[in-house]
């Protein structure tokens, strides 16, 4: 079914600039560690037509780029399934149900292991406390047989996932975390069974059914808690990405409503959205009034009133009443789809520390097998039964899970928390880089100041009316997304008639400077007028003597008009700058506007170093100078005309609601109007890096202490299982603090 091109849009999107290439987002089942992620990547990359494959061990999500001329989705999905990891579309309607089923099965296995463990411990207790002669050999043997019977359900049911994954690894001649664990379980049960069947044999001195059931119980407890906690870390991103409903009520030709799949919607359809449902597409309300939650898409935390004639956006929630909506945009054309694309990119990206841990995962597992064999061989002459249990302890305790989860668990927890607060993370690596930043460069227009300006005045040369100049400027401004251009275009809407109406052709935008093109009077004839709109330098005219924000219009005869605009500082600009400076960060202001206007904004925000008249190239040169001094630099711009500077910084923020998400190449995209989100993200990145360091230190300390204890025989198998489970839980719980707590400075 997934080979039908009509279904591809549900989990894939075309790759810009590459013919017949698609990028798919899928979720893999059966993953438990970094070695699993590497195995899936290797299996997918061997499929002809798969151009790249990136899989995250923490989120269990994968990003696959493939060519539809060489392979279909079923081809690479079958390759993943044959490797033992079935793939599902990331937004599959049954994905949540399958996850709930997986959780229930894990809970059943845990319950069986727990019940049997308690009974086995009860039967093992007399052997531990009995004095010589208190317990007859017949009674001791009976207790062993009872323990063997109660251990069978644990072996056959509770341990089934470990054995299944281990057999899969052996068939494919590879190693994952489950192989040493399954070996440890099997060896313990076999040794104990031999001791039960032949009490006088070499393994008859002692049985270990209590250790076997205990470490199985501890391992399953750890895995089940990890599963639940992952839904609160990596699952936070998934919850935000899966906000669209599976179906919606659509009005038919006869006026009746029928429930259809969301992907069947098209522009012009009329749908009924009930209270509690998410809007499945962008559209206009035809009937009814309600409150909408748009926090994810606009950063606005308060419910917003929406009535007839109001626009609603896909992914927002209808909170209070049923409304009729006429669909305008669906699928990839919605802003929600662009946000999901950014989140999917973040959930499959791998920070450098995580990549380093992944590279060591498989060699570490091979080391575990060698160390266990060596420890068993060393102790064999002393006591074969004890030797095998030492080997089991080494197999169980040396777990790379904590090491492989240390970085991505913390990064994904922070990315999920930031997404809920209106900051989208494009690359998890950027959180690492941001933690080291000691200099922040702000753009002025649309960043420190609001991106909605109002036209305050117009000066024109003799013979040109203000209305005509505004109409000419608006014709050029409509081809630009710069805040000044949007203000002029809005002011010129519905301008004067007749010769005052103009249209622009051959328009070109020079980033950070202005737009140029040829203006033609609507209904007129001739070659048109070559005109420029932007800074005085760009228009080739004299700079106006004013510190206000101004834009100039010129033609072949020279200066034609000057437009003065009112700009207001964002309410949280000063507190944001103060918070960054209090954290030891040097703050700079660079702008293409006149120096007087830039200096005024710098004084109002408390920025010591500011420069005006900067072209994008000037900003890039200044950035390189800071980097040459050894500074780690973050750039905060509007994402529209700061492309080279954003790309040149160590970390970049695209700020403002007007950012075209599909084109923004920054590391972070800030939705809404809260400049404080920049300081909040910076402080959270530092906390994230501290948590990552704590996790890595714990994982290293745990293995450094427990492995020698297991090798010398001082760590029993049940305690090794407890330690392994606790080590992974510590890492995930520590990372979960990032999703649950907010520092005072982060509440800007």
NUDO-978052 format. One line per field, with one value per residue (C-alpha): residue in three letters; y, x, z. Coordinates in steps of 0.1 Angstrom, whole numbers. Example, Ala and Ser with C-alpha at 12.3 -4.5 7.8 and 13.67 -1.06 7.14 Angstrom:
<atoms>
code <- c(ALA,SER) $
north <- c(-45,-11) $
east <- c(123,137) $
up <- c(78,71) $
</atoms>
This chain:
<atoms>
code <- c(UNK,UNK,UNK,UNK,UNK,UNK,UNK,UNK,UNK,UNK,UNK,UNK,UNK,UNK,UNK,UNK,UNK,UNK,UNK,UNK,UNK,UNK,UNK,UNK,UNK,UNK,UNK,UNK,UNK,UNK,UNK,UNK,UNK,UNK,UNK,UNK,UNK,UNK,UNK,UNK,UNK,UNK,UNK,UNK,UNK,UNK,UNK,UNK,UNK,UNK,UNK,UNK,UNK,UNK,UNK,UNK,UNK,UNK,UNK,UNK,UNK,UNK,UNK,UNK,UNK,UNK,UNK,UNK,UNK,UNK,UNK,UNK,UNK,UNK,UNK,UNK,UNK,UNK,UNK,UNK,UNK,UNK,UNK,UNK,UNK,UNK,UNK,UNK,UNK,UNK,UNK,UNK,UNK,UNK,UNK,UNK,UNK,UNK,UNK,UNK,UNK,UNK,UNK,UNK,UNK,UNK,UNK,UNK,UNK,UNK,UNK,UNK,UNK,UNK,UNK,UNK,UNK,UNK,UNK,UNK,UNK,UNK,UNK,UNK,UNK,UNK,UNK,UNK,UNK,UNK,UNK,UNK,UNK,UNK,UNK,UNK,UNK,UNK,UNK,UNK,UNK,UNK,UNK,UNK,UNK,UNK,UNK,UNK,UNK,UNK,UNK,UNK,UNK,UNK,UNK,UNK,UNK,UNK,UNK,UNK,UNK,UNK,UNK,UNK,UNK,UNK,UNK,UNK,UNK,UNK,UNK,UNK,UNK,UNK,UNK,UNK,UNK,UNK,UNK,UNK,UNK,UNK,UNK,UNK,UNK,UNK,UNK,UNK,UNK,UNK,UNK,UNK,UNK,UNK,UNK,UNK,UNK,UNK,UNK,UNK,UNK,UNK,UNK,UNK,UNK,UNK,UNK,UNK,UNK,UNK,UNK,UNK,UNK,UNK,UNK,UNK,UNK,UNK,UNK,UNK,UNK,UNK,UNK,UNK,UNK,UNK,UNK,UNK,UNK,UNK,UNK,UNK,UNK,UNK,UNK,UNK,UNK,UNK,UNK,UNK,UNK,UNK,UNK,UNK,UNK,UNK,UNK,UNK,UNK,UNK,UNK,UNK,UNK,UNK,UNK,UNK,UNK,UNK,UNK,UNK,UNK,UNK,UNK,UNK,UNK,UNK,UNK,UNK,UNK,UNK,UNK,UNK,UNK,UNK,UNK,UNK,UNK,UNK,UNK,UNK,UNK,UNK,UNK,UNK,UNK,UNK,UNK,UNK,UNK,UNK,UNK,UNK,UNK,UNK,UNK,UNK,UNK,UNK,UNK,UNK,UNK,UNK,UNK,UNK,UNK,UNK,UNK,UNK,UNK,UNK,UNK,UNK,UNK,UNK,UNK,UNK,UNK,UNK,UNK,UNK,UNK,UNK,UNK,UNK,UNK,UNK,UNK,UNK,UNK,UNK,UNK,UNK,UNK,UNK,UNK,UNK,UNK,UNK,UNK,UNK,UNK,UNK,UNK,UNK,UNK,UNK,UNK,UNK,UNK,UNK,UNK,UNK,UNK,UNK,UNK,UNK,UNK,UNK,UNK,UNK,UNK,UNK,UNK,UNK,UNK,UNK,UNK,UNK,UNK,UNK,UNK,UNK,UNK,UNK,UNK,UNK,UNK,UNK,UNK,UNK,UNK,UNK,UNK,UNK,UNK,UNK,UNK,UNK,UNK,UNK,UNK,UNK,UNK,UNK,UNK,UNK,UNK,UNK,UNK,UNK,UNK,UNK,UNK,UNK,UNK,UNK,UNK,UNK,UNK,UNK,UNK,UNK,UNK,UNK,UNK,UNK,UNK,UNK,UNK,UNK,UNK,UNK,UNK,UNK,UNK,UNK,UNK,UNK,UNK,UNK,UNK,UNK,UNK,UNK,UNK,UNK,UNK,UNK,UNK,UNK,UNK,UNK,UNK,UNK,UNK,UNK,UNK,UNK,UNK,UNK,UNK,UNK,UNK,UNK,UNK,UNK,UNK,UNK,UNK,UNK,UNK,UNK,UNK,UNK,UNK,UNK,UNK,UNK,UNK,UNK,UNK,UNK,UNK,UNK,UNK,UNK,UNK,UNK,UNK,UNK,UNK,UNK,UNK,UNK,UNK,UNK,UNK,UNK,UNK,UNK,UNK,UNK,UNK,UNK,UNK,UNK,UNK,UNK,UNK,UNK,UNK,UNK,UNK,UNK,UNK,UNK,UNK,UNK,UNK,UNK,UNK,UNK,UNK,UNK,UNK,UNK,UNK,UNK,UNK,UNK,UNK,UNK,UNK,UNK,UNK,UNK,UNK,UNK,UNK,UNK,UNK,UNK,UNK,UNK,UNK,UNK,UNK,UNK,UNK,UNK,UNK,UNK,UNK,UNK,UNK,UNK,UNK,UNK,UNK,UNK,UNK,UNK,UNK,UNK,UNK,UNK,UNK,UNK,UNK,UNK,UNK,UNK,UNK,UNK,UNK,UNK,UNK,UNK,UNK,UNK,UNK,UNK,UNK,UNK,UNK,UNK,UNK,UNK,UNK,UNK,UNK,UNK,UNK,UNK,UNK,UNK,UNK,UNK,UNK,UNK,UNK,UNK,UNK,UNK,UNK,UNK,UNK,UNK,UNK,UNK,UNK,UNK,UNK,UNK,UNK,UNK,UNK,UNK,UNK,UNK,UNK,UNK,UNK,UNK,UNK,UNK,UNK,UNK,UNK,UNK,UNK,UNK,UNK,UNK,UNK,UNK,UNK,UNK,UNK,UNK,UNK,UNK,UNK,UNK,UNK,UNK,UNK,UNK,UNK,UNK,UNK,UNK,UNK,UNK,UNK,UNK,UNK,UNK,UNK,UNK,UNK,UNK,UNK,UNK,UNK,UNK,UNK,UNK,UNK,UNK,UNK,UNK,UNK,UNK,UNK,UNK,UNK,UNK,UNK,UNK,UNK,UNK,UNK,UNK,UNK,UNK,UNK,UNK,UNK,UNK,UNK,UNK,UNK,UNK,UNK,UNK,UNK,UNK,UNK,UNK,UNK,UNK,UNK,UNK,UNK,UNK,UNK,UNK,UNK,UNK,UNK,UNK,UNK,UNK,UNK,UNK,UNK,UNK,UNK,UNK,UNK,UNK,UNK,UNK,UNK,UNK,UNK,UNK,UNK,UNK,UNK,UNK,UNK,UNK,UNK,UNK,UNK,UNK,UNK,UNK,UNK,UNK,UNK,UNK,UNK,UNK,UNK,UNK,UNK,UNK,UNK,UNK,UNK,UNK,UNK,UNK,UNK,UNK) $
north <- c(0,24,20,40,75,90,76,90,125,109,102,116,149,157,169,204,207,169,152,121,122,118,122,99,99,65,49,16,-11,-33,-8,-7,7,26,-7,-12,23,15,-19,-3,24,-2,-24,6,20,-13,-10,4,37,47,78,83,69,85,67,80,55,78,87,55,76,75,99,81,98,77,78,67,57,30,18,20,25,-13,-21,-3,-10,-47,-44,-29,-56,-84,-68,-73,-37,-32,4,23,58,83,95,61,60,28,38,50,18,-3,16,11,-26,-28,-11,-36,-66,-52,-48,-84,-98,-76,-89,-125,-120,-102,-128,-157,-139,-134,-171,-183,-160,-176,-211,-199,-182,-215,-224,-190,-191,-228,-240,-273,-302,-279,-286,-322,-329,-341,-308,-288,-307,-302,-265,-265,-283,-258,-229,-246,-249,-212,-200,-216,-189,-163,-181,-188,-156,-128,-134,-140,-105,-109,-143,-133,-103,-124,-150,-123,-109,-143,-149,-116,-121,-89,-78,-57,-51,-81,-107,-105,-102,-132,-152,-143,-154,-186,-195,-188,-210,-238,-239,-239,-266,-288,-283,-293,-324,-336,-323,-342,-329,-301,-275,-291,-271,-241,-230,-195,-194,-165,-145,-154,-142,-111,-98,-106,-86,-57,-56,-56,-30,-8,-13,-7,26,36,30,52,79,80,90,120,130,120,114,151,158,131,144,178,163,142,169,165,143,111,121,150,157,170,185,167,180,171,192,161,155,124,115,113,109,142,135,134,171,197,234,246,217,227,208,208,209,198,211,193,185,200,219,196,224,261,278,304,301,303,298,298,312,295,298,284,272,282,280,256,275,311,310,327,309,323,309,333,341,330,338,339,353,346,324,292,272,235,220,245,232,241,246,257,252,235,257,253,259,263,247,269,250,213,190,204,239,245,262,232,209,231,230,192,190,210,187,155,169,175,141,122,143,131,154,149,134,109,100,93,71,52,45,29,9,-22,-24,-21,-50,-71,-62,-73,-108,-111,-99,-123,-152,-143,-139,-173,-190,-175,-187,-221,-239,-226,-235,-240,-229,-197,-191,-191,-168,-144,-144,-138,-108,-93,-99,-82,-53,-39,-23,5,17,45,56,57,74,100,127,121,117,151,168,154,164,200,201,189,215,243,232,236,271,282,275,249,231,222,204,188,196,233,228,216,246,271,261,273,307,338,364,372,394,409,423,454,456,429,414,439,460,448,435,454,491,519,545,579,602,606,633,634,654,681,669,635,631,611,586,580,575,551,531,528,517,492,476,469,461,432,412,413,398,424,440,475,462,446,478,498,471,472,510,509,483,498,529,555,546,553,564,558,520,504,469,457,435,421,426,416,418,426,411,438,466,468,458,470,465,480,498,499,519,496,501,522,516,520,505,514,531,516,521,512,509,506,523,556,539,513,539,561,592,614,600,619,638,619,591,576,545,556,539,557,554,565,563,572,609,603,607,603,598,591,571,575,546,542,513,501,482,448,449,422,434,451,422,397,416,420,383,374,399,386,351,364,369,399,414,433,450,452,467,481,511,546,548,573,549,520,540,549,513,503,529,516,480,485,472,488,480,488,494,509,510,473,452,414,412,437,417,385,402,414,379,365,390,379,342,350,363,329,338,314,336,332,353,364,377,378,348,367,388,375,342,345,357,331,304,318,319,290,291,310,320,330,352,364,352,361,336,312,280,259,283,292,276,287,263,276,291,313,314,344,377,368,378,364,329,336,340,311,288,299,292,258,249,254,233,206,205,201,173,156,158,144,115,107,109,86,61,61,59,31,9,17,6,-23,-41,-48,-58,-83,-97,-104,-121,-96,-86,-112,-116,-102,-71,-67,-67,-41,-19,-22,-12,17,31,35,49,74,88,91,105,130,141,143,172,193,188,194,224,260,283,318,335,312,326,359) $
east <- c(0,28,42,12,26,-6,2,38,27,15,51,74,81,101,137,142,165,168,146,127,141,120,127,107,102,96,95,114,102,124,152,170,205,229,240,205,205,238,225,194,215,238,209,192,223,229,195,201,183,186,208,211,197,200,184,182,186,168,137,136,129,147,151,156,163,156,151,117,135,155,134,100,92,84,119,138,111,115,153,147,122,146,172,147,134,100,94,61,53,60,24,8,-28,-20,15,1,-19,11,31,4,4,41,38,11,32,62,41,28,63,74,45,52,89,80,55,79,108,90,81,116,131,108,121,157,156,158,191,206,196,197,224,242,217,186,176,176,190,155,140,167,163,125,130,153,127,101,124,131,93,87,117,103,76,103,126,99,77,95,129,114,123,159,163,144,167,198,189,183,218,234,216,229,264,263,262,237,230,205,231,253,221,205,237,238,202,207,239,224,193,213,239,211,191,222,226,190,191,225,231,264,277,302,274,255,270,246,218,210,173,169,196,181,146,159,181,154,129,153,161,125,117,144,133,97,105,128,99,76,102,111,75,81,115,116,79,74,85,63,33,38,43,12,-13,-34,-65,-67,-101,-126,-162,-165,-197,-209,-228,-261,-252,-247,-214,-193,-161,-131,-93,-75,-53,-84,-91,-86,-88,-124,-138,-161,-154,-169,-143,-157,-145,-114,-103,-73,-78,-66,-58,-54,-87,-114,-142,-176,-199,-195,-171,-146,-113,-82,-49,-21,8,29,26,27,42,11,3,-33,-63,-73,-109,-118,-151,-166,-141,-111,-82,-74,-42,-35,-23,-41,-68,-105,-112,-148,-174,-180,-172,-175,-142,-135,-102,-75,-42,-35,-6,29,15,6,28,23,38,69,72,69,97,119,110,116,150,158,145,168,199,229,250,288,290,262,280,312,292,276,310,321,289,298,334,323,299,327,349,321,320,358,360,332,350,383,368,350,382,402,377,370,397,385,348,331,297,311,331,301,282,312,310,272,278,303,278,250,268,288,259,265,229,237,266,245,215,236,236,205,181,191,190,156,142,153,142,107,105,117,91,63,76,77,114,120,154,167,198,204,241,232,224,260,273,251,263,297,286,302,290,256,251,216,201,179,149,123,145,151,123,89,85,53,60,36,41,47,53,62,84,85,102,84,57,52,22,26,-1,17,51,35,18,52,70,42,45,82,77,52,81,100,94,115,95,100,87,57,49,50,30,3,2,-2,-31,-60,-41,-51,-67,-57,-21,-14,-16,17,30,66,85,121,123,155,162,196,198,198,198,165,147,150,128,109,76,48,16,-14,-32,-3,22,59,91,84,105,136,133,150,135,157,185,199,231,213,192,223,209,220,213,184,194,173,176,142,138,136,134,141,127,147,144,166,163,175,157,119,106,115,93,95,84,77,95,90,114,101,89,114,144,162,156,168,200,205,200,226,251,245,254,288,278,290,262,266,241,246,222,219,200,215,239,218,188,210,227,192,181,215,210,175,186,219,241,276,288,266,272,250,252,262,257,253,290,300,281,299,333,326,315,347,367,350,356,393,395,384,348,319,293,255,236,200,183,150,160,151,181,208,214,252,256,234,253,286,279,285,248,220,184,158,133,98,65,73,102,95,102,109,137,151,185,191,198,168,135,117,80,59,71,90,126,131,130,166,179,157,172,207,203,186,215,239,218,215,253,257,232,250,283,267,252,285,304,279,281,319,321,295,315,348,337,313,333,363,340,322,355,369,336,324,293,265,244,212,231,246,211,200,230,224,188,196,224,200,173,196,205,169,156,184,175,139,147,153,117,102,120,125,150,139,158,141,107,115) $
up <- c(0,8,-27,-40,-47,-34,1,1,13,45,57,30,13,-19,-14,-27,-57,-62,-89,-79,-43,-12,25,47,85,101,136,142,165,186,192,226,222,199,183,171,154,137,125,109,92,77,65,49,32,15,-3,-39,-42,-5,-5,32,65,100,130,165,193,218,197,177,146,113,84,51,18,-13,-50,-64,-96,-79,-49,-34,3,7,-5,22,48,42,46,80,89,78,101,129,132,115,103,105,91,118,118,113,127,146,159,192,196,189,214,240,231,235,270,281,270,288,319,317,313,343,364,357,365,397,409,402,417,450,452,442,469,494,484,484,518,539,522,532,569,577,601,592,598,599,563,550,515,504,515,498,466,467,471,441,420,431,421,387,380,390,369,337,330,335,310,284,287,304,287,253,239,249,234,202,197,205,179,154,161,157,124,111,126,147,183,202,239,241,231,263,284,268,272,309,314,296,313,348,341,325,353,379,361,359,396,402,379,393,428,430,397,392,393,421,449,445,423,412,404,428,410,376,385,403,375,349,370,375,338,328,353,339,304,312,330,301,277,298,304,267,260,282,266,230,231,239,203,189,207,191,157,158,166,135,137,116,103,101,92,57,42,11,-20,-2,29,50,69,66,83,59,63,67,37,15,21,-6,-10,-9,12,41,73,108,137,170,205,216,180,162,130,102,77,72,65,72,97,79,109,147,172,194,212,196,211,188,212,192,159,170,205,219,251,257,238,210,200,165,148,113,89,111,98,116,112,110,143,165,188,189,226,231,203,169,139,101,83,46,38,21,25,33,37,30,22,59,84,107,81,80,118,117,92,115,145,125,115,152,164,140,142,163,184,183,217,208,176,196,220,191,175,207,213,191,201,238,234,219,248,272,256,257,293,304,287,304,338,335,324,353,379,363,382,415,411,376,389,405,373,351,375,374,336,338,362,337,308,327,344,315,297,271,274,298,276,244,261,280,253,231,261,275,241,232,265,260,224,234,262,239,212,237,245,209,200,172,172,138,149,184,178,181,218,224,205,221,256,247,232,248,222,208,178,173,141,148,124,132,160,188,173,164,129,123,115,108,81,98,69,32,16,-22,-49,-67,-91,-74,-50,-18,-30,-62,-44,-20,-48,-66,-34,-25,-59,-53,-16,-23,-37,-3,31,50,78,62,28,45,62,29,11,38,37,-1,-2,-20,-31,-55,-88,-124,-129,-92,-96,-105,-110,-107,-131,-131,-93,-76,-39,-24,10,37,13,-7,-39,-75,-105,-134,-126,-151,-147,-148,-181,-194,-222,-225,-212,-176,-149,-134,-96,-63,-28,3,21,9,-1,-21,-39,-46,-28,1,36,53,84,109,134,125,105,68,34,2,-34,-64,-102,-131,-122,-86,-53,-56,-20,16,38,76,98,134,151,186,208,219,255,266,246,275,300,274,268,306,312,285,299,334,321,309,273,253,233,199,176,138,114,79,92,98,127,146,147,156,185,198,200,215,243,250,253,272,243,245,210,180,143,116,78,77,46,51,40,67,93,81,84,119,128,115,135,167,158,151,187,199,207,201,184,181,155,160,129,111,89,57,47,71,55,51,86,101,82,94,131,154,163,147,156,130,149,140,128,92,89,60,79,48,38,72,76,112,140,160,148,174,169,182,195,227,223,258,241,229,265,276,250,258,295,288,265,293,317,290,286,324,324,295,313,345,325,307,340,357,328,328,367,368,343,359,393,385,358,381,409,386,373,408,418,443,423,422,391,407,418,384,369,394,386,349,352,376,354,324,346,362,328,316,349,350,314,324,347,316,305,339,354,344,360,370,342,317,326,308) $
</atoms>
